[in-house]
């Protein structure tokens, strides 16, 4: 058996943080993605521009840089805003909050394109039928459009989630105690870098496999109504 | 905010950008060379041949690039065999470790892109090659690979941009690439927002140049198709 020098528990705690970070960023990213897609398909030009600027910038700069900008920048920006309201104490943005913001923004930018494609793939007749049945805009979206968008978008979102899962490792650089940082700590006390980074790699692989299984299950579930096609 | 620091340190940022471009160019070229045999082996029907490329691609696409860099840079030094070998002068240098890690990483993604492109070629063309009596090697050299090159371009351009963004991780092993340079400047000036935004702007410009170049190459390579566009399977 591989001897982890008692750091096994620490690594598992790190894995928990990694999963929490990934799930929180996923939630933020899905909301941003839907908003972004709605803005890109909107008839209001400034909204379209805003969404295009958002996706171009976020997709064009490295994820690591996004994490660093949010982590170091958010404190400065928040303090500047707070001082306008007469609050002058130090505000600290923790690595977890910064990580969720940065990874959520990144996921949202890519998800915007996935959702846009899915929204556009829904035939006009579906919209017309819903309206003909007397559904309002919100009910139509909730009952008719969203379930179908979900089915079309799932494979794309699944891929994005796998990318997100790997990007969580970047937040260790600003000090979040995830798998990667726990491995760093173990390395500095045991001087066995290969052992611990290889263990970290295996843990990420396992998380990837679990995510793939879940996504496949969700895809099957979402296309229940399509199986007899 | 005070953007005069950006003006003052802009030449240093450009120095860093040049290192980033070098890292990306070298690893993308080496990565493509490694990827081709892997893609060809991955297509094989024989499990003994496709088993290794399958595991290779799964490992490098399933783990974070950061872990891979640390495995090469810090991990290799755990073994005395490595430290006493003739490769040590290379594995000691952060620059070459980054190149090795990036090359391995991008080769796994590129192999999948190549495989998708080769498999996207219509069956009829393969049959036509067989009918005119080409050997397997001739078929690959004369028909499949040139055809795959045209199909591969859009997805390959994306991969290079992903590599450019991944290259920022070189800064974690003390390399002064664009991100590393920005962090060094910030440690001196305490102006994170200004300098990081400037670095982000430079990354954006580099990716736009890459996109423009690929659009030109694509136009040239696929000119025989007229206005027909080709669909390439999305990368995972």
Interface residues (C-beta under 8 A of the other chain):
Chain A: X56 X57 X60 X61 X62 X63 X64 X65 X68 X69 X72 X73 X76 X77 X156 X159 X162 X166 X167 X168 X169 X170 X172 X173 X180 X183 X187 X191 X192 X193 X194 X195 X197 X198 X200 X201 X204 X205 X208 X209
Chain B: X58 X59 X62 X63 X64 X65 X66 X67 X68 X70 X71 X74 X75 X76 X77 X78 X79 X161 X164 X165 X166 X167 X168 X169 X171 X172 X179 X182 X183 X186 X192 X193 X196 X197 X199 X200 X203 X204 X207 X208 X234 X236
